[in-house]
Amino acid sequence: MNKTIETAFNDHLNAELFSSYLYLSMANYFAAENLEGMAQWMRIQVEEERIHALKFLDFINERGGRVTLGQIDQPKLKWQNALNVFEEAYAHECMISGKINDLLDVAREQSDHAAAAFLQWFISEQVEEEATALAIVGKLKLVGDHSMGLLMMDQQLAQRVPSAPDPAAQ
């Protein structure tokens, strides 16, 4: 495996693990605020990010690279309110999208077509991730300070179920 790609993919693997850790912290915040639906939504997000990390891990291993697990920083523990959490989740997803776009640039610079092809799934996934978080932000802005609306949003987000397994990942 190209060492430049290996280093960049290892860095991103650790970024995905941090994402999982961040969403776990957000889930715990919601649980403490008695917003169990939002906590459930975030717990599913935790698993999605873990799966993303494992896809990078598997790709590195399959290409003969060496996985390097770095230290994961402690995520934030408290937020102002549900809107603030989802605004930060949206900003985080935008940042991850930027990192994936940067990885694609590196793959192209290194003429690593396999890495570029691998990253296409993540590019599409990030469009969905950003759109979902932004839609929740928009609804929470409409809710404003109305507790009944917040409880309705909590119930709505509780309906989220884990995604079907990706057959390509098996």
VOBA-510434 format. One line per field, with one value per residue (C-alpha): residue in one letter; residue number from 0; x, y, z. Coordinates in steps of 0.2 Angstrom, whole numbers. Last residue first. Example, Ala and Ser with C-alpha at 12.3 -4.5 7.8 and 13.67 -1.06 7.14 Angstrom:
% residues 2
residu <- [s:a];
num <- [1:0];
c1 <- [68:62];
c2 <- [-5:-22];
c3 <- [36:39];
***
This chain:
% residues 170
residu <- [q:a:a:p:d:p:a:s:p:v:r:q:a:l:q:q:d:m:m:l:l:g:m:s:h:d:g:v:l:k:l:k:g:v:i:a:l:a:t:a:e:e:e:v:q:e:s:i:f:w:q:l:f:a:a:a:a:h:d:s:q:e:r:a:v:d:l:l:d:n:i:k:g:s:i:m:c:e:h:a:y:a:e:e:f:v:n:l:a:n:q:w:k:l:k:p:q:d:i:q:g:l:t:v:r:g:g:r:e:n:i:f:d:l:f:k:l:a:h:i:r:e:e:e:v:q:i:r:m:w:q:a:m:g:e:l:n:e:a:a:f:y:n:a:m:s:l:y:l:y:s:s:f:l:e:a:n:l:h:d:n:f:a:t:e:i:t:k:n:m];
num <- [169:168:167:166:165:164:163:162:161:160:159:158:157:156:155:154:153:152:151:150:149:148:147:146:145:144:143:142:141:140:139:138:137:136:135:134:133:132:131:130:129:128:127:126:125:124:123:122:121:120:119:118:117:116:115:114:113:112:111:110:109:108:107:106:105:104:103:102:101:100:99:98:97:96:95:94:93:92:91:90:89:88:87:86:85:84:83:82:81:80:79:78:77:76:75:74:73:72:71:70:69:68:67:66:65:64:63:62:61:60:59:58:57:56:55:54:53:52:51:50:49:48:47:46:45:44:43:42:41:40:39:38:37:36:35:34:33:32:31:30:29:28:27:26:25:24:23:22:21:20:19:18:17:16:15:14:13:12:11:10:9:8:7:6:5:4:3:2:1:0];
c1 <- [-96:-94:-101:-117:-120:-130:-147:-147:-151:-168:-174:-191:-184:-181:-200:-203:-189:-196:-213:-205:-196:-212:-221:-206:-208:-192:-189:-198:-195:-176:-177:-185:-171:-157:-165:-165:-147:-142:-150:-143:-126:-126:-134:-121:-108:-114:-111:-93:-90:-96:-84:-69:-66:-65:-52:-42:-43:-37:-22:-14:-5:-12:-29:-29:-23:-38:-49:-43:-46:-64:-65:-58:-70:-85:-79:-79:-97:-102:-95:-104:-120:-117:-113:-129:-138:-131:-135:-153:-155:-149:-134:-122:-112:-98:-87:-77:-61:-47:-45:-26:-21:-24:-11:-17:-2:-5:-6:-21:-33:-27:-29:-46:-52:-47:-56:-72:-70:-70:-86:-94:-89:-97:-113:-113:-112:-126:-137:-133:-137:-154:-157:-152:-163:-177:-172:-173:-173:-159:-146:-151:-148:-131:-126:-131:-121:-106:-109:-110:-92:-85:-91:-85:-68:-67:-71:-56:-45:-49:-46:-28:-25:-32:-20:-5:-9:-12:5:13:6:0];
c2 <- [-42:-23:-25:-31:-15:-20:-13:4:4:10:28:29:37:52:55:53:66:78:77:80:95:101:100:109:124:134:134:120:128:128:110:106:114:106:89:93:98:82:71:81:81:62:59:69:60:43:48:54:38:27:36:34:15:20:33:21:8:21:26:38:46:63:55:46:63:72:58:60:78:75:63:76:89:77:74:93:94:79:88:104:94:86:103:110:94:96:115:111:99:111:120:106:96:82:87:73:66:64:47:41:33:16:12:0:-7:-9:-24:-18:-29:-22:-4:-7:-17:-3:10:0:-3:16:18:4:13:29:19:12:28:35:22:27:45:41:32:47:58:46:45:64:63:76:64:52:66:70:52:51:66:58:42:53:61:43:37:53:50:32:40:52:38:29:46:47:29:33:47:37:22:34:42:25:17:0];
c3 <- [21:18:0:7:18:33:34:43:61:66:69:77:93:82:80:99:103:90:98:115:108:101:118:126:115:115:97:88:71:75:80:63:54:64:61:42:44:52:39:24:31:34:17:8:19:13:-6:-2:8:-6:-18:-6:-11:-29:-25:-14:-28:-41:-32:-44:-29:-33:-36:-19:-10:-18:-13:5:5:0:14:26:20:22:40:44:37:48:63:58:57:74:82:75:82:99:100:94:108:122:129:127:139:137:123:117:125:111:104:104:88:80:67:54:43:24:14:3:12:29:24:17:32:44:33:33:52:54:44:54:70:63:60:77:86:74:81:98:93:87:104:114:103:108:126:129:148:148:155:141:129:136:135:117:113:122:111:96:100:103:86:78:87:79:62:65:70:53:45:51:46:29:27:33:22:7:9:12:-4:0];
***
